[in-house]
């Protein structure tokens, strides 16, 4: 018997050809079954996110890969809502990039912060091309002890897949990560691959795509952690 009914929003523009979008549906179904939850999942196209009025109905949010989004401001509006309203949030790949951009603009007050894919010549491009593109790549990620992501995985070394070309601009990394946004995972070369927010029930973002494991029959640890956080917040 299902014990809890959750409503989860997926922030992004659905594309059936995107591997991560296929995987997220499977990941959430697997996680819901493992936790004995009933989860209603709704895609929120970024160009429909003109206000936050309807976002109060959701227990949690997952900002998904495949950016640039049709409406960057819409995506940032939903991420800001999750952050300020303390709703559980997971951002993967493009979701990671936009969580960092939202934090830069609305927490640090960097109104000129930009995503380098959309504004490559911006003076404050906080997201820029990776020195080595991670398209269809896999790598080991070393998690920081005592973080929420480490708690979710139950180990400090994980192996994950990527489909990504952009990450945090090293020029701004120290300033971005000196407050409540903290580094929580690095790859084998020491490059930043995960962040999370202190003083928030669950706000985790990864440059890798943990959802991909679902297509291999493994329930992603972060899908379980997101739904667990939503369940705890809804009690």
MOPE-V76098 format. One line per field, one symbol per residue. burial: 1 if it has 9 or more other C-alpha atoms within 8 Angstrom, else 0. A space follows every 10 residues. Layout:
burial: ???
This chain:
burial: 0000111111 1110000001 1111011111 1110011110 0011110010 0100000111 1111110010 0101111111 1110011111 1111111111 1111110001 0011111011 0100111111 0011000111 1111001111 1110010101 1111111110 0110011000 1111111100 0111111000 0111111111 1111100011 1111111111 10100
